[in-house]
Amino acid sequence: MRKNGMISGEMEGRTKKVTIIKIRRGINGYRYSACDENGFFIRNMKKLSDARNYWEKEIRWGYVRLIRELDQQPDMSRNEATLMALHSLLSAYCRGS
């Protein structure tokens, strides 16, 4: 698709990478959760418009694209692994002091 003489996705000879943000069912009392392309949790939101407001400039510039997947929940495995690693580091630090 051409706009202003350029193929969409190109800017002055460079291609821009579009980041996909998936909007899924919320956790911890929130209605919606923003997730990355792989479904890993980014942040919670009360309204769908909160996502559009948060990434407003990036959406307008074409760097971010929102996709609704309201029938799925975020994948929390990465967060749980990070919490376990932090817990083990902190407990090792407390034992070492």
C-alpha positions in Angstrom: 0.0 0.0 0.0 1.4 3.4 -1.0 1.1 6.6 1.0 2.8 9.8 -0.1 4.9 7.9 -2.6 6.2 5.5 0.0 5.3 1.9 0.6 3.7 1.6 4.1 6.2 0.3 6.6 9.1 2.3 5.0 10.4 5.6 6.2 13.0 7.3 4.1 14.5 4.1 2.9 14.3 2.3 6.3 11.7 -0.2 7.3 10.1 0.4 10.7 9.5 -2.4 13.2 5.9 -2.6 14.4 5.4 -3.7 18.0 2.3 -5.8 18.6 0.6 -5.3 22.0 -2.1 -7.8 22.8 -5.0 -6.7 25.0 -6.1 -9.7 27.1 -8.4 -10.4 30.1 -7.1 -8.7 33.2 -5.7 -10.0 36.4 -5.7 -8.9 40.0 -9.0 -7.1 39.8 -8.3 -5.2 36.5 -10.4 -5.7 33.5 -7.7 -5.7 30.9 -4.0 -6.6 30.6 -1.5 -5.5 28.0 0.8 -8.3 26.8 3.7 -8.5 24.3 3.7 -10.5 21.0 4.3 -13.7 22.9 1.5 -13.1 25.4 3.8 -12.1 28.3 2.3 -9.6 30.8 3.3 -5.9 30.5 0.8 -4.0 32.6 -2.9 -3.9 33.8 -5.5 -1.4 32.7 -9.0 -0.5 33.9 -10.3 0.5 30.4 -9.4 -0.2 26.8 -8.9 3.5 26.3 -6.1 3.4 28.9 -4.0 1.3 26.4 -4.7 3.7 23.5 -3.8 6.7 25.7 -0.6 5.0 27.0 0.7 4.2 23.5 -1.0 7.2 21.8 2.1 8.6 20.1 3.5 5.3 19.1 0.2 4.2 17.6 0.0 7.4 15.6 3.5 7.1 14.3 2.8 3.4 13.3 5.3 1.8 15.8 2.7 0.1 17.9 -0.4 -1.9 16.9 -3.0 -3.1 19.4 -4.8 -6.4 19.0 -7.7 -7.6 21.2 -7.5 -11.1 22.5 -10.1 -10.8 25.3 -10.7 -14.6 25.4 -7.2 -15.3 26.7 -5.2 -14.5 29.8 -1.7 -13.2 30.0 1.2 -15.7 30.3 2.7 -15.0 33.8 5.5 -17.7 33.6 8.2 -15.1 32.9 7.1 -12.9 35.8 7.0 -16.0 38.1 10.5 -17.1 37.0 11.8 -13.6 37.7 10.2 -13.5 41.2 11.7 -16.9 42.0 15.1 -15.7 40.9 14.9 -12.5 43.0 13.7 -14.5 46.0 16.6 -16.9 45.8 19.1 -14.0 45.3 17.7 -12.0 48.3 17.5 -15.1 50.5 21.2 -15.9 49.7 22.1 -12.3 50.4 20.4 -12.4 53.8 22.1 -15.6 54.7 25.5 -14.3 53.7 25.3 -11.1 55.8 
